[in-house]
Every structure is written in C-alpha cells, then in structure tokens.
Amino acid sequence: MIRSASLLAAGLLAMSAVAIPHQAEAKGCIKGAIVGGLAGKAVGHGKAGAAAGCAVGHHNANKKASQAQGQ
C-alpha cells in the first residue's frame, strides 16, 4: 500500500509540473515518468522506472522536435 501511495504522490507531483511555465524542459518527461513508473511498479521498481521513463520520454521529445525542425 505504501508503494502505491508513493507512486500516486510521484504521479501527482509530475502532473503538477505541467503547470510550470517552463514546459519545454519537461516535455516528454511527464508522460514517460507515468508510463515508466507504472511499468516499474509491475516489477517492483516504480521509482527507478519513473526516472528512466522521464529520461527516455525527454530524449524522444527532443529527437522528435529536432526532426520536425529539420524538415
């Protein structure tokens, strides 16, 4: 129960980050953290999954933005 409460708190914190005016820095991180946190929770590593998901989501968002800028 404690893990689900901490995952919920992390999700709420991540969602509140959307309201921050500096969205460009967090682009992709929020979605990636939520997906990674849920996947990580399934194998017992929710926090690590959220951190990895944030990094991957941010990387993919930057890659997509650079491809769109190049076209």
Kinemage of the C-alpha trace (Angstrom):
@kinemage 1
@onewidth
@group {chain A} dominant
@subgroup {mainchain}
@vectorlist {calphas} color= white
{ca met a 1} P 0.000 0.000 0.000
{ca ile a 2} L 2.899 2.329 0.743
{ca arg a 3} L 4.340 1.828 -2.738
{ca ser a 4} L 1.058 2.711 -4.395
{ca ala a 5} L 0.799 5.826 -2.216
{ca ser a 6} L 4.314 6.924 -3.153
{ca leu a 7} L 3.610 6.201 -6.825
{ca leu a 8} L 0.426 8.239 -6.603
{ca ala a 9} L 2.321 11.088 -4.950
{ca ala a 10} L 5.001 10.955 -7.653
{ca gly a 11} L 2.322 10.982 -10.348
{ca leu a 12} L 0.593 13.971 -8.796
{ca leu a 13} L 3.901 15.785 -8.500
{ca ala a 14} L 4.669 15.026 -12.134
{ca met a 15} L 1.242 16.248 -13.219
{ca ser a 16} L 1.654 19.446 -11.227
{ca ala a 17} L 4.889 20.089 -13.108
{ca val a 18} L 2.790 20.559 -16.241
{ca ala a 19} L 1.514 23.838 -14.791
{ca ile a 20} L 5.051 25.226 -14.559
{ca pro a 21} L 5.719 27.815 -17.297
{ca his a 22} L 8.969 26.082 -18.329
{ca gln a 23} L 7.245 23.238 -20.115
{ca ala a 24} L 9.900 22.979 -22.808
{ca glu a 25} L 12.365 21.447 -20.355
{ca ala a 26} L 9.868 18.852 -19.104
{ca lys a 27} L 8.447 17.927 -22.487
{ca gly a 28} L 8.116 14.166 -22.719
{ca cys a 29} L 9.275 13.646 -19.147
{ca ile a 30} L 5.825 13.671 -17.565
{ca lys a 31} L 4.328 11.080 -19.877
{ca gly a 32} L 7.461 8.961 -19.746
{ca ala a 33} L 7.598 9.099 -15.950
{ca ile a 34} L 3.997 7.984 -15.620
{ca val a 35} L 4.404 5.109 -18.073
{ca gly a 36} L 7.797 4.135 -16.661
{ca gly a 37} L 6.525 4.329 -13.103
{ca leu a 38} L 3.630 2.024 -13.856
{ca ala a 39} L 5.845 -0.415 -15.725
{ca gly a 40} L 8.461 -0.278 -12.986
{ca lys a 41} L 5.832 -0.852 -10.313
{ca ala a 42} L 4.830 -4.055 -12.067
{ca val a 43} L 8.341 -5.430 -11.494
{ca gly a 44} L 8.902 -3.803 -8.103
{ca his a 45} L 10.978 -0.783 -9.123
{ca gly a 46} L 8.485 2.060 -9.554
{ca lys a 47} L 10.827 4.942 -8.733
{ca ala a 48} L 13.584 3.678 -10.993
{ca gly a 49} L 11.037 3.102 -13.750
{ca ala a 50} L 9.724 6.637 -13.384
{ca ala a 51} L 13.229 8.105 -13.570
{ca ala a 52} L 14.136 6.025 -16.603
{ca gly a 53} L 10.798 6.790 -18.253
{ca cys a 54} L 11.375 10.509 -17.757
{ca ala a 55} L 14.805 10.307 -19.367
{ca val a 56} L 13.555 8.265 -22.324
{ca gly a 57} L 10.487 10.465 -22.807
{ca his a 58} L 12.591 13.625 -22.726
{ca his a 59} L 15.057 12.145 -25.215
{ca asn a 60} L 12.288 11.095 -27.596
{ca ala a 61} L 10.636 14.522 -27.382
{ca asn a 62} L 13.926 16.238 -28.196
{ca lys a 63} L 14.570 13.862 -31.101
{ca lys a 64} L 11.079 14.451 -32.484
{ca ala a 65} L 11.473 18.226 -32.146
{ca ser a 66} L 14.819 18.229 -33.946
{ca gln a 67} L 13.402 16.105 -36.775
{ca ala a 68} L 10.457 18.486 -37.138
{ca gln a 69} L 12.803 21.471 -37.124
{ca gly a 70} L 14.971 19.924 -39.836
{ca gln a 71} L 12.063 19.457 -42.217
